[in-house]
Amino acid sequence: MGKLAGRGMPSRLGKERRRLVPSSDPERGHRSTNWLNTAAWRRLREKVLLRDGYICQQTGVALVGKHPAPNSPVVDHKIPHRGDAKLFWDEGNLQSVSKAWHDSEKQSREKRGLV
């Protein structure tokens, strides 16, 4: 196989982006964005879902769907953590809800400042 590089054509991929970005980078938002991708969060999420019996704590719907189904499980922070580690990891601040409720009612409440 021959090389494709050096044929006078610019790369269609563009500039290579860094994969590791410091958590204090303002473009990345709160450090908490990385907390959702940890094994500790996955364990805590599963613990909350089991505690709540895979039932939406707001509507009573069984959380049996697979993402992105409306009845798929979401673990929601009752009080938005806004980067506060203590609130983020507080099991008492977590509840199991349906994706449909979280994406509509909860987001609406947050936008109106009711949460």
C-alpha contacts under 8 A as a table, 3 or more apart, distances in Angstrom:
res1	aa1	res2	aa2	distance
4	L	7	R	6.35
5	A	8	G	7.99
6	G	9	M	7.31
11	S	14	G	5.90
13	L	16	E	7.66
18	R	21	V	6.71
21	V	25	D	6.93
22	P	25	D	5.57
23	S	28	R	7.14
23	S	30	H	7.46
23	S	31	R	5.25
23	S	34	N	7.91
24	S	28	R	7.71
24	S	29	G	7.93
24	S	30	H	7.59
24	S	31	R	6.81
25	D	28	R	5.58
25	D	29	G	7.12
26	P	29	G	5.39
26	P	30	H	7.75
28	R	31	R	7.83
28	R	33	T	7.79
29	G	33	T	7.11
30	H	33	T	5.89
30	H	82	R	7.49
30	H	83	G	5.51
31	R	34	N	5.85
31	R	35	W	7.20
31	R	83	G	6.54
32	S	35	W	4.82
32	S	36	L	6.96
32	S	83	G	5.44
32	S	84	D	7.98
32	S	85	A	7.52
32	S	88	F	7.88
33	T	36	L	5.98
33	T	37	N	7.68
34	N	37	N	5.47
34	N	38	T	7.14
35	W	38	T	5.54
35	W	41	W	6.58
36	L	41	W	5.80
36	L	42	R	7.63
37	N	41	W	7.05
37	N	42	R	7.77
38	T	41	W	5.33
38	T	42	R	6.52
39	A	42	R	5.03
39	A	43	R	6.19
40	A	43	R	5.19
40	A	44	L	6.19
41	W	44	L	5.03
41	W	45	R	5.88
42	R	45	R	5.06
42	R	46	E	6.19
43	R	46	E	5.25
43	R	47	K	6.18
44	L	47	K	4.97
44	L	48	V	6.25
44	L	91	E	7.57
45	R	48	V	5.24
45	R	49	L	6.26
45	R	75	V	6.23
46	E	49	L	5.07
46	E	50	L	6.12
47	K	50	L	5.22
47	K	51	R	6.04
48	V	51	R	4.93
48	V	52	D	6.13
48	V	75	V	7.33
48	V	91	E	7.27
48	V	94	L	7.06
48	V	95	Q	6.77
48	V	96	S	6.73
49	L	52	D	5.20
49	L	53	G	6.04
49	L	54	Y	5.16
49	L	55	I	7.83
49	L	73	P	7.78
49	L	75	V	7.30
49	L	95	Q	7.86
49	L	96	S	5.79
50	L	53	G	4.90
50	L	54	Y	6.16
51	R	54	Y	7.87
52	D	55	I	5.91
52	D	56	C	7.76
52	D	57	Q	7.41
52	D	95	Q	7.51
52	D	96	S	6.40
54	Y	62	A	6.09
54	Y	63	L	5.12
54	Y	64	V	7.34
54	Y	73	P	7.20
54	Y	96	S	6.93
55	I	60	G	5.69
55	I	61	V	5.69
55	I	62	A	4.66
55	I	63	L	5.52
55	I	96	S	6.73
55	I	97	V	7.15
56	C	59	T	5.54
56	C	60	G	4.84
56	C	61	V	5.20
56	C	62	A	6.36
56	C	63	L	6.45
56	C	73	P	7.74
56	C	96	S	5.38
56	C	97	V	4.12
56	C	98	S	5.54
57	Q	60	G	5.87
57	Q	95	Q	6.54
57	Q	96	S	5.85
57	Q	97	V	5.70
58	Q	97	V	6.43
58	Q	101	W	7.70
59	T	97	V	7.80
59	T	101	W	7.78
61	V	71	N	7.11
61	V	98	S	7.20
62	A	71	N	6.94
63	L	71	N	5.14
63	L	72	S	5.23
63	L	73	P	5.12
63	L	97	V	7.65
63	L	98	S	6.24
64	V	71	N	6.18
64	V	72	S	5.87
64	V	73	P	7.22
65	G	68	P	7.85
65	G	69	A	5.44
65	G	70	P	7.10
65	G	71	N	4.92
65	G	72	S	4.08
65	G	73	P	7.17
66	K	69	A	5.60
66	K	71	N	7.64
66	K	72	S	5.12
66	K	73	P	7.83
67	H	70	P	7.79
67	H	72	S	5.44
67	H	73	P	7.82
68	P	72	S	6.65
68	P	99	K	7.60
69	A	72	S	5.29
69	A	99	K	7.26
70	P	98	S	6.46
70	P	99	K	5.14
70	P	100	A	4.55
71	N	98	S	5.10
71	N	99	K	5.98
71	N	100	A	6.57
72	S	98	S	5.66
72	S	99	K	5.54
73	P	96	S	6.60
73	P	97	V	6.00
73	P	98	S	5.11
73	P	99	K	6.06
74	V	96	S	5.85
74	V	97	V	5.31
74	V	98	S	5.77
74	V	99	K	5.68
74	V	102	H	7.31
75	V	94	L	6.38
75	V	95	Q	5.58
75	V	96	S	4.68
75	V	97	V	6.19
76	D	94	L	5.52
76	D	95	Q	5.31
76	D	96	S	6.24
76	D	97	V	6.65
76	D	102	H	7.47
77	H	80	P	5.64
77	H	81	H	7.08
77	H	88	F	7.26
77	H	93	N	5.54
77	H	94	L	4.70
77	H	95	Q	6.54
78	K	93	N	5.33
78	K	94	L	5.88
78	K	95	Q	6.76
78	K	115	V	7.75
79	I	87	L	7.59
79	I	93	N	6.45
79	I	115	V	6.43
80	P	87	L	7.70
80	P	115	V	7.22
81	H	84	D	5.13
81	H	85	A	7.32
81	H	87	L	5.13
81	H	88	F	5.33
83	G	88	F	7.33
84	D	87	L	5.51
84	D	88	F	6.12
85	A	88	F	4.92
85	A	89	W	6.12
86	K	89	W	5.60
86	K	90	D	6.04
87	L	90	D	5.18
87	L	93	N	6.76
88	F	93	N	7.71
90	D	93	N	5.34
90	D	94	L	7.00
91	E	94	L	5.32
92	G	95	Q	7.94
97	V	101	W	6.64
97	V	102	H	6.51
98	S	101	W	5.30
98	S	102	H	6.17
99	K	102	H	5.04
99	K	103	D	5.86
100	A	103	D	5.35
100	A	104	S	6.17
101	W	104	S	5.37
101	W	105	E	5.34
101	W	106	K	6.43
102	H	105	E	6.04
102	H	106	K	4.86
102	H	107	Q	6.44
103	D	106	K	6.38
103	D	107	Q	5.74
104	S	107	Q	5.50
104	S	108	S	6.02
105	E	108	S	5.08
105	E	109	R	6.18
106	K	109	R	5.13
106	K	110	E	6.25
107	Q	110	E	5.10
107	Q	111	K	6.19
108	S	111	K	5.19
108	S	112	R	6.32
109	R	112	R	5.18
109	R	113	G	6.18
109	R	114	L	5.10
109	R	115	V	6.09
110	E	113	G	4.97
110	E	114	L	5.84
110	E	115	V	5.41
111	K	114	L	7.68
